[in-house]
């Protein structure tokens, strides 16, 4: 979810075995004032520690994990993953959970990845839950490679949303402490903000994302706005199947980003599954234009790139934002309801 783990159409096919990564691809990134090539390697690990305690309501990434993954398997996965990634300025290494979880990514595996990035002069970005962020571990890592960025999935700056909508398993204070530790060691922080956790109306989701970006920007070098995409095997998918959830509108994405123009952190948004039923979408007619404007914005940080198109579905979005809260039960997929009963 940068959409975390987003995969473009040019994603390289990967065999499903312990020695091969879950996915590999190249993409563009805005880094240090310019557009650069970056590479993504998703390691198939033993899984996220939080998944064993129920996991997050919207996250299905643990489906790629396997209990019998060894340290040698992970080293082989990484070697295969980077074999085709040449001349990149940034390498993003993702797992099902936390790179800093030593049970998921053993220290010798992490060290080998750090040494590779140091030798190739590549910035390394990875993700972690706050509970695995320790000053001694970070300082040890910096001795091997000093150009790091750590992503934290805050999602919401509201503890009630974290607990009841997302089941995140940590609090806002836990995030703040981890972000402070990371920055104090001289490492960059990237924070993920979720747009439209379950059980929130569209209006509530917009307000929550705006507030969270403002909060996260104070502790982050970059903030990634991640509209929910409906992943298989998740609570969100069950709600969606029962018409009790709709992924966010692209109009909502635009509003959140425009209202965040005063933030000092780099702001990124490239929705996973954008324009599709399971991802952030509008009516289908205007989706491609808006998604392209989001990409242009993310690669330029120019808010003027956030274009609106003249589409009649904006009126429907405005109506839903204004009335959804009056529906008994709160969040429902009113667009699907209107479409069905109009037919």
C-alpha positions as CSV (number, residue, x, y, z in Angstrom):
1,X,0.0,0.0,0.0
2,X,2.4,3.5,-2.9
3,X,0.2,2.7,-3.4
4,X,2.1,0.3,-1.5
5,X,3.3,-2.6,-3.6
6,X,1.6,-1.2,-6.7
7,X,2.6,-3.2,-9.8
8,X,2.4,-1.7,-13.3
9,X,1.4,-3.6,-16.5
10,X,5.2,-4.2,-17.2
11,X,5.6,-6.2,-14.0
12,X,8.0,-9.2,-14.6
13,X,6.3,-12.6,-14.2
14,X,7.8,-14.5,-11.3
15,X,7.7,-18.2,-10.5
16,X,6.0,-19.1,-7.3
17,X,8.8,-20.9,-5.4
18,X,10.7,-20.1,-2.3
19,X,13.8,-18.9,-4.1
20,X,12.0,-16.4,-6.3
21,X,10.6,-13.0,-5.2
22,X,6.9,-12.4,-5.3
23,X,7.3,-9.6,-7.9
24,X,9.9,-7.2,-9.5
25,X,9.4,-4.1,-11.6
26,X,10.9,-0.7,-12.4
27,X,9.1,2.7,-12.1
28,X,9.8,6.4,-11.9
29,X,10.2,8.3,-8.7
30,X,10.7,12.0,-7.8
31,X,13.9,12.1,-5.7
32,X,16.0,15.0,-4.6
33,X,14.3,17.3,-7.1
34,X,14.5,15.2,-10.2
35,X,12.8,12.2,-11.8
36,X,14.8,9.0,-11.4
37,X,14.5,5.3,-12.1
38,X,13.7,3.1,-9.2
39,X,13.3,-0.6,-8.7
40,X,10.9,-2.6,-6.7
41,X,11.5,-6.1,-5.3
42,X,8.8,-7.8,-3.2
43,X,10.3,-10.6,-1.1
44,X,8.3,-13.7,-0.4
45,X,8.8,-14.0,3.4
46,X,7.4,-16.0,6.3
47,X,4.8,-13.3,6.8
48,X,3.7,-10.3,8.8
49,X,3.8,-10.7,12.6
50,X,0.6,-8.7,13.0
51,X,-1.2,-11.1,10.6
52,X,-1.0,-13.8,13.2
53,X,-3.0,-11.5,15.5
54,X,-5.7,-10.8,13.0
55,X,-4.0,-8.5,10.6
56,X,-5.2,-5.2,9.1
57,X,-8.7,-5.1,7.7
58,X,-7.6,-4.1,4.2
59,X,-4.3,-5.9,3.8
60,X,-4.0,-9.1,1.8
61,X,-0.3,-9.1,1.1
62,X,0.3,-12.0,3.5
63,X,-1.1,-14.4,0.8
64,X,2.4,-14.3,-0.8
65,X,4.1,-15.5,2.4
66,X,5.3,-19.0,3.2
67,X,6.2,-20.5,6.6
68,X,9.2,-22.5,5.2
69,X,11.1,-19.5,3.8
70,X,14.8,-19.7,4.8
71,X,17.5,-17.0,5.0
72,X,19.1,-18.5,1.9
73,X,15.8,-18.4,0.1
74,X,15.6,-14.7,0.8
75,X,19.1,-14.0,-0.4
76,X,18.3,-15.9,-3.6
77,X,15.1,-14.0,-4.1
78,X,16.9,-10.7,-3.7
79,X,19.7,-11.7,-6.1
80,X,17.2,-12.7,-8.8
81,X,15.1,-9.6,-8.2
82,X,17.9,-7.1,-8.7
83,X,19.5,-9.0,-11.6
84,X,17.5,-7.0,-14.2
85,X,17.4,-3.8,-12.2
86,X,20.3,-1.7,-13.5
87,X,21.1,2.0,-13.2
88,X,18.5,2.7,-10.6
89,X,18.8,5.5,-8.0
90,X,16.3,4.0,-5.5
91,X,15.6,0.4,-4.6
92,X,12.4,-0.4,-2.7
93,X,12.4,-3.7,-0.9
94,X,9.0,-4.8,0.3
95,X,7.9,-7.8,2.4
96,X,4.6,-9.0,3.7
97,X,5.3,-7.2,6.9
98,X,8.4,-5.5,8.4
99,X,11.9,-5.5,7.0
100,X,13.1,-4.8,10.6
101,X,11.4,-7.9,12.0
102,X,14.3,-10.2,12.5
103,X,12.0,-13.3,12.3
104,X,10.8,-12.2,8.9
105,X,14.1,-10.8,7.5
106,X,17.1,-12.3,9.4
107,X,19.9,-9.7,10.1
108,X,22.4,-11.4,7.8
109,X,19.8,-11.1,4.9
110,X,19.2,-7.4,5.7
111,X,23.0,-6.8,5.9
112,X,23.6,-8.4,2.5
113,X,20.9,-6.1,1.0
114,X,22.5,-3.1,2.7
115,X,25.9,-4.0,1.4
116,X,24.5,-4.4,-2.1
117,X,22.9,-1.0,-2.0
118,X,26.1,0.6,-0.6
119,X,28.3,-0.9,-3.3
120,X,25.9,0.2,-6.1
121,X,25.3,3.7,-4.6
122,X,21.5,3.1,-4.4
123,X,19.2,4.5,-1.8
124,X,17.3,1.8,0.0
125,X,13.6,2.1,1.0
126,X,11.9,-0.5,3.2
127,X,8.9,-0.7,5.5
128,X,8.5,-1.5,9.1
129,X,5.9,-1.5,11.9
130,X,6.9,0.8,14.8
131,X,7.6,-2.0,17.3
132,X,10.6,-3.1,15.3
133,X,12.3,0.3,15.2
134,X,15.2,0.3,17.6
135,X,18.1,2.9,17.7
136,X,20.8,0.2,18.0
137,X,19.5,-1.7,15.0
138,X,19.3,1.5,12.9
139,X,22.8,2.7,13.9
140,X,24.2,-0.7,13.0
141,X,22.5,-0.6,9.6
142,X,23.9,2.9,8.9
143,X,27.4,1.5,9.3
144,X,26.7,-0.6,6.3
145,X,24.8,1.8,4.2
146,X,24.1,5.5,5.0
147,X,21.4,6.3,2.4
148,X,18.2,4.8,3.8
149,X,14.5,5.6,3.9
150,X,12.0,3.8,6.2
151,X,8.3,3.7,5.5
152,X,5.8,3.5,8.3
153,X,2.2,2.6,7.7
154,X,0.5,5.1,10.0
155,X,-2.7,5.1,7.9
156,X,-4.7,7.4,10.2
157,X,-3.9,9.9,13.0
158,X,-7.1,8.9,14.8
159,X,-6.6,6.1,17.3
160,X,-10.2,5.0,17.0
161,X,-9.8,4.5,13.3
162,X,-6.6,2.6,13.8
163,X,-8.3,0.3,16.3
164,X,-11.8,-0.2,15.0
165,X,-11.6,0.4,11.3
166,X,-8.1,-1.0,10.5
167,X,-7.1,-3.2,13.5
168,X,-3.6,-1.7,13.1
169,X,-2.3,-3.1,16.3
170,X,-0.5,0.1,17.4
171,X,-1.3,3.6,18.4
172,X,-0.5,7.1,17.0
173,X,1.9,7.6,19.8
174,X,3.7,4.3,18.8
175,X,4.1,5.7,15.3
176,X,5.4,9.1,16.6
177,X,8.0,7.5,18.7
178,X,9.2,5.3,15.9
179,X,9.3,8.3,13.4
180,X,11.3,10.3,15.9
181,X,13.8,7.5,16.5
182,X,14.3,7.1,12.7
183,X,14.9,10.8,12.1
184,X,17.2,11.2,15.1
185,X,19.5,8.6,13.6
186,X,19.6,10.5,10.3
187,X,17.3,8.3,8.3
188,X,14.5,9.6,6.1
189,X,10.9,8.8,7.0
190,X,8.1,8.0,4.6
191,X,4.6,7.7,6.0
192,X,1.7,5.9,4.4
193,X,-1.8,7.5,4.8
194,X,-4.9,5.4,4.0
195,X,-7.8,6.9,2.2
196,X,-11.1,5.4,3.2
197,X,-10.7,2.7,5.8
198,X,-13.8,0.5,6.3
199,X,-16.8,1.8,8.3
200,X,-16.1,5.5,7.3
201,X,-18.3,7.4,4.9
202,X,-16.7,9.1,2.0
203,X,-16.9,12.5,3.8
204,X,-15.4,11.0,7.0
205,X,-12.6,9.4,5.0
206,X,-11.7,12.6,3.2
207,X,-11.6,14.5,6.5
208,X,-9.5,11.7,8.2
209,X,-7.0,11.6,5.3
210,X,-6.6,15.4,5.3
211,X,-5.9,15.4,9.1
212,X,-3.6,12.5,8.9
213,X,-1.5,14.1,6.1
214,X,-1.1,17.3,8.1
215,X,0.0,15.2,11.2
216,X,2.3,12.9,9.3
217,X,4.0,15.7,7.4
218,X,5.5,17.1,10.6
219,X,7.4,13.9,11.1
220,X,8.1,12.8,7.5
221,X,10.2,13.6,4.5
222,X,7.6,12.0,2.3
223,X,3.9,11.1,2.7
224,X,2.2,8.6,0.4
225,X,-1.6,8.8,0.1
226,X,-2.9,5.3,-0.5
227,X,-6.5,4.9,-1.5
228,X,-7.8,1.5,-0.3
229,X,-7.8,-1.2,-3.0
230,X,-9.9,-4.2,-2.3
231,X,-7.6,-7.2,-1.8
232,X,-8.7,-10.8,-1.7
233,X,-9.3,-12.5,1.6
234,X,-9.7,-9.3,3.6
235,X,-12.5,-7.9,5.7
236,X,-12.8,-5.1,3.2
237,X,-13.5,-7.5,0.5
238,X,-16.3,-9.1,2.5
239,X,-17.8,-5.7,3.1
240,X,-17.5,-4.8,-0.5
241,X,-19.2,-8.1,-1.6
242,X,-22.1,-7.2,0.7
243,X,-22.4,-3.6,-0.7
244,X,-21.2,-2.3,2.6
245,X,-18.0,-0.7,1.2
246,X,-17.0,1.2,-1.9
247,X,-13.4,2.0,-2.7
248,X,-12.8,5.8,-2.7
249,X,-13.7,8.1,-5.5
250,X,-10.9,9.7,-7.5
251,X,-12.7,13.0,-6.8
252,X,-12.0,12.4,-3.1
253,X,-8.3,11.7,-3.9
254,X,-8.1,15.0,-5.7
255,X,-9.7,16.9,-2.9
256,X,-7.4,15.5,-0.3
257,X,-4.3,16.3,-2.3
258,X,-5.4,19.8,-3.1
259,X,-6.2,20.6,0.5
260,X,-2.7,19.3,1.4
261,X,-0.8,21.7,-0.8
262,X,0.7,23.6,2.2
263,X,2.5,20.5,3.5
264,X,6.3,20.6,3.6
265,X,6.8,16.9,3.0
266,X,6.9,15.3,-0.5
267,X,3.4,14.0,-1.3
268,X,2.9,11.0,-3.5
269,X,-0.2,9.3,-4.8
270,X,-0.3,6.6,-7.4
271,X,-3.4,4.4,-6.5
272,X,-3.0,0.7,-6.8
273,X,-5.8,-0.6,-9.0
274,X,-6.8,2.9,-9.9
275,X,-9.7,3.1,-12.4
276,X,-10.9,-0.4,-11.6
277,X,-13.8,-1.5,-9.5
278,X,-11.6,-2.6,-6.6
279,X,-9.4,0.5,-6.7
280,X,-10.1,4.2,-6.5
281,X,-12.4,5.1,-9.4
282,X,-15.1,7.4,-10.7
283,X,-17.5,6.5,-13.5
284,X,-14.9,5.1,-15.9
285,X,-15.1,8.0,-18.4
286,X,-12.9,10.4,-16.4
287,X,-10.7,8.0,-14.6
288,X,-7.7,7.8,-17.0
289,X,-7.3,11.6,-17.1
290,X,-7.4,12.0,-13.4
291,X,-5.0,9.0,-12.8
292,X,-2.5,10.6,-15.3
293,X,-2.7,13.9,-13.4
294,X,-1.9,12.1,-10.1
295,X,1.1,10.5,-11.7
296,X,2.3,13.8,-13.1
297,X,1.8,15.4,-9.8
298,X,3.7,12.7,-7.9
299,X,6.7,13.0,-10.3
300,X,6.8,16.8,-10.2
301,X,5.3,18.0,-6.9
302,X,3.5,20.6,-9.0
303,X,0.0,21.0,-7.6
304,X,-1.0,22.6,-10.9
305,X,-0.8,19.1,-12.4
306,X,-3.8,18.0,-10.4
307,X,-6.3,18.5,-13.2
308,X,-10.1,18.2,-12.9
309,X,-12.1,17.0,-15.9
310,X,-15.6,18.0,-16.8
311,X,-17.6,14.9,-16.0
312,X,-21.2,14.5,-14.9
313,X,-20.2,11.9,-12.2
314,X,-18.8,14.7,-10.1
315,X,-22.4,15.7,-9.2
316,X,-23.1,12.2,-8.1
317,X,-20.0,12.2,-5.9
318,X,-20.9,15.5,-4.3
319,X,-24.4,14.1,-3.6
320,X,-23.1,11.0,-2.0
321,X,-20.6,12.9,0.1
322,X,-23.4,15.1,1.3
323,X,-26.0,12.4,2.1
324,X,-24.2,9.1,2.8
325,X,-24.0,9.9,6.5
326,X,-27.8,9.9,6.8
327,X,-28.0,6.3,5.6
328,X,-28.7,3.9,8.4
329,X,-25.5,1.9,9.0
330,X,-23.2,4.5,7.6
331,X,-20.9,3.5,4.8
332,X,-22.5,1.7,1.9
333,X,-22.0,1.6,-1.9
334,X,-24.6,4.1,-3.0
335,X,-23.3,4.4,-6.5
336,X,-23.9,0.7,-7.0
337,X,-27.3,1.0,-5.6
338,X,-28.3,3.9,-7.9
339,X,-26.8,2.1,-10.9
340,X,-28.7,-1.1,-10.2
341,X,-32.1,0.6,-9.7
342,X,-31.6,2.9,-12.7
343,X,-31.2,-0.1,-15.0
